[in-house]
Amino acid sequence: MDKFLYYNDLFNIYKELLTEKEQAIFSDYYEENLSMGEIAENLSITRSAVGSTIKTVEQKLEKYESCLQIRSKNKKLQAVIEEIKDKEIKGKLEELLN
């Protein structure tokens, strides 16, 4: 699995559990595709601090998913929804999932 997509999925689910600073740095790195150097310069912090924060957030996201398994359950539900033939029911379930 692509690490980039995996962490973006987790971030979209669990970002509210992170601090504002963690959210900003992680978003800049994974969503805005900024380098650690660019982020460090923009925030007036060291590149090492950026790298450390990214690593910490990755670990937190993995722990949240390990405990809550929201992403895993969503993937399983999506697979079941894909098999449903009735468009009305399928649409309602997709709406609930999103």
Contacts in CASP RR format, 6 or more apart in sequence:
PFRMAT RR
TARGET T0000
AUTHOR 0000-0000-0000
METHOD contacts of the structure
MODEL  1
MDKFLYYNDLFNIYKELLTEKEQAIFSDYYEENLSMGEIAENLSITRSAV
GSTIKTVEQKLEKYESCLQIRSKNKKLQAVIEEIKDKEIKGKLEELLN
4 30 0 8 1.000
7 30 0 8 1.000
7 58 0 8 1.000
7 61 0 8 1.000
8 30 0 8 1.000
8 31 0 8 1.000
9 71 0 8 1.000
10 61 0 8 1.000
10 62 0 8 1.000
10 64 0 8 1.000
10 65 0 8 1.000
10 71 0 8 1.000
11 26 0 8 1.000
11 27 0 8 1.000
11 30 0 8 1.000
11 31 0 8 1.000
11 57 0 8 1.000
11 61 0 8 1.000
13 64 0 8 1.000
13 65 0 8 1.000
13 70 0 8 1.000
13 71 0 8 1.000
13 74 0 8 1.000
14 60 0 8 1.000
14 61 0 8 1.000
14 64 0 8 1.000
14 65 0 8 1.000
14 68 0 8 1.000
14 70 0 8 1.000
15 23 0 8 1.000
15 26 0 8 1.000
15 27 0 8 1.000
17 60 0 8 1.000
17 64 0 8 1.000
18 26 0 8 1.000
18 57 0 8 1.000
18 60 0 8 1.000
21 53 0 8 1.000
22 53 0 8 1.000
22 56 0 8 1.000
22 57 0 8 1.000
22 60 0 8 1.000
24 43 0 8 1.000
25 39 0 8 1.000
25 43 0 8 1.000
25 50 0 8 1.000
25 53 0 8 1.000
25 54 0 8 1.000
25 57 0 8 1.000
26 53 0 8 1.000
26 54 0 8 1.000
26 57 0 8 1.000
28 34 0 8 1.000
28 38 0 8 1.000
28 39 0 8 1.000
28 42 0 8 1.000
29 36 0 8 1.000
29 39 0 8 1.000
29 50 0 8 1.000
29 54 0 8 1.000
34 42 0 8 1.000
36 47 0 8 1.000
36 50 0 8 1.000
36 51 0 8 1.000
36 54 0 8 1.000
37 47 0 8 1.000
37 50 0 8 1.000
39 50 0 8 1.000
40 46 0 8 1.000
40 47 0 8 1.000
40 49 0 8 1.000
40 50 0 8 1.000
43 50 0 8 1.000
65 71 0 8 1.000
65 72 0 8 1.000
74 97 0 8 1.000
77 93 0 8 1.000
77 97 0 8 1.000
78 97 0 8 1.000
81 90 0 8 1.000
81 93 0 8 1.000
81 94 0 8 1.000
81 97 0 8 1.000
84 90 0 8 1.000
84 93 0 8 1.000
END
